[in-house]
Amino acid sequence: MKETAYIFTQTAAPEGGGMSMLLLFGGMFAIMYFLILRPGMRKNKLEKQYQSALKRGDWVVTTSGIHGKIFELGPDTVTLETGAGKIKFERNAISGELSKARYSAGAEKKE
């Protein structure tokens, strides 16, 4: 009976499991980096460039969907002139993607 128990406890160790697992996880990380992380970082970089290049008189759209013309710029804030009056926002609330889509050079500007 002891011999039977001893036979069941001896199992073969997986061969090459450590290196193949490392390569698998490395490949998964590389795919995730190039498909998810890198495009997100590129988008954030373009948004920051757009927000730093804002100037008075530009037509913009905020991330909450408010359209307006820049009336005043501060280091961290932007005052927009809308149809209802003037509203102060954080500079990072201006969406470069939405603003370019709505107020590109060829698009009509509506007030």
Residue pairs with C-beta under 8 A, 6 or more apart in sequence:
43 97
46 96
47 92
47 95
47 96
47 97
49 96
50 94
50 96
50 99
50 100
51 91
51 92
51 94
51 96
54 60
54 70
54 73
54 78
54 91
54 94
55 70
55 73
56 70
56 71
56 72
56 73
57 69
57 70
58 69
58 70
58 99
58 103
59 67
59 68
59 69
59 70
59 99
59 102
59 103
59 109
60 67
60 68
60 69
60 70
60 78
60 80
60 94
60 95
60 99
60 103
61 67
61 94
61 95
61 98
61 99
61 102
61 103
62 68
62 80
62 89
62 93
62 94
62 95
63 93
63 94
63 95
63 98
64 93
65 98
66 80
66 82
66 87
66 89
67 82
67 102
68 80
68 81
68 82
68 87
69 80
69 81
70 78
70 79
70 80
70 81
71 79
71 80
71 81
71 86
72 78
72 79
73 79
73 91
74 91
76 90
76 91
77 88
77 89
77 90
77 91
78 88
78 89
78 90
78 91
78 93
78 94
79 86
79 87
79 88
79 89
80 86
80 87
80 88
80 89
83 111
103 109
